[in-house]
């Protein structure tokens, strides 16, 4: 997609340079590239690492931030053909993600991974935090009209608060432009080996309403994602298809040259009769849960620029509705419904420009409510309600030391969460939690810049997550089976120590980043098996993680880019967990020890009016060894994606693509419990999440 053109009015004098940095092109060429009238020549110089990020809630070059951060621009997302944020995370060293289907995603960063409790990794869409209450929630974000995705690795509790324990994912969408009408459409059709067909339509429009003062940007998508898993009971084929629709509207108002106000509305809806990508090794399943889930978010962001600082107020109001209905297996059926409402306010003040002392200070407030209803006929039935009233004050200061090549960053956040929860069973049994949980979350780092485009740093940071109530349904069922469960799951914390470096070489043509780290995650919650289908919760002693990350990018000119990277993460439970298969040294749930990725892109001129492109990436992850409760390890996976196409300066482009060309069918995560017959003989390994099989498609794009 064509990049956005930003006018060269005085109030935007920095914006053109920033856009040029995002594209890795000289500022003099950014305007023509953005309008689609020209493409950069293949011999133009590049300067990697100059992406402007806001990882510390103030704008800085990626190279200058003393934390491990991966920033993928919208142009890179488009060029690589990444379909959603799951794909972006999976090309990030130290991180991985699983598309569970039905709009539900799991995120793992640096060995921090869970499917219970509030978010263990932060997830933001613009200024809106998606923080689950008693369950981690990472909404499926389609990667269309995205400015960039930032993945911050290591605890971000100081600036991003509760739940940012392994790191934080930030999806930053494109903003309305005041002085240019623009529109675009993208059409997609695909077919899956031994599966169904997919289709998609995406469109955006940018409408300037008042020059330099008011503009509107609207984005809408409508996709049918193909299915490939069959129902072994009914014989129905490709049942895990889904219909995904999204809408995003942004209105930007600039009352003065220093003040911007953004009003935004998001809507996501996913309909699926089998909202899961889980299957046995033969790509069938015998239990499916239908879901018609949705989330919406309304937000207001106000930014006022002073001469050397900036004040930001961000408000968001989000609602999530997640019903499920269907078969659990073993003759059990489930009807469940989750409703969450989360309202947040944040007011912060941050420095801008180059200074000897930089700062960010702020106040955060969150009100959340979750209502659950669950019924498994003949087994359990309960209704629960939980409210969380949280607030925090935070601050971070970076100061140059007497030798300006050295700088020290110190930050601290005080977080308080008041929880009022009740869960009532069908027999009148009650479980309650009424308490206040708080935490001081510091971050400290020391960095050294031996050269302008190099940073070496050491850091220590803490993350925190609140307590939660044990569901009464789990307690009652556990009593029937003689399993002892606590009534309350304690809060958990993590501390990470890190040594990292990042630099550019060969006149900005090579970017090299690396880090080594150690994390101690205390009291992490785990699942305790009650029956093969149902589990309860308990705190473990914790986990210990040691890891290494490395990433190398080579871009000699605008026509060629090569990238290789990977990570080694040894995440294990530190002690035996009673009543579970988790022992001291057991690998942490959902964490591959080794991940590797490589990508390449090349563009060439075809005559004077066309440009050819080819790009591809390959991912490898070692087997995830530990299941949710009981089961067998997953498989090592290798996935290859390729795309080639033609692009025209007139605004149109056409591509052919193939995804999962290796037709990888292995289990992404660990399989569920092994099935045995009445005599105890092996029947088959349990189900696990699967990749979409080999897929071929065509994509057409037009930008005006």
Secondary structure, DSSP 8 states (H G I E B T S, - for coil): ---------GGGTTHHHHHHHHHTS-HHHHHHHHHTS----TT----TT--EE-TTSS-EEGGG-SSEEEEEEHHHHHHHT--BHHHHHTTSTTEEEEEEETTEEEEEETTB--SSSS-SSEEEETTEE---SSS---B--B-SSEEEEEEEES--HHHH-TT-SSEEEEEEE----SS--EEEEEEEEEEETTS-EEEEEEEEEEEEEETTTEEEEEEEEEEEE----EETTT---STT-EEEEEEEEEEEEEEETTEEEEEEEEEEEEEESS---EE-TTSEES--EEEEEEEEEEEEEEEEE-SSEEEEEEEEEEEEEEEEEEEEETTEEEEEEEEEEEEEEEEEEEE-SS-SEEEEEEEEEEEEEEEEEEEETTTEEEEEEEEEEEEEEEEEEEEE-SSTTEEEEEEEEEEEEEEEEEEEETTS-EEEEEEEEEEEEEEEEEEEEEETTEEEEEEEEEEEE--EE--HHHHHHHHHTT----SEE--EEEEEEEEEEEEEETTTTEEEEEEEEEEEEES-EEEEESSSS-EEEEE-SEEEEEEEEEEEEEEEETTEEEEEEEEEEEEEESS--TTSS--TT-B-TT--SEEEEEEEEEEEEETTTEEEEEEEEEEEE------SSS------EEEEEEEEEEEETTSEEEEEEEESTT---S-SS-----EE-TTS-EEE---EE-----EEEEEEEEE-
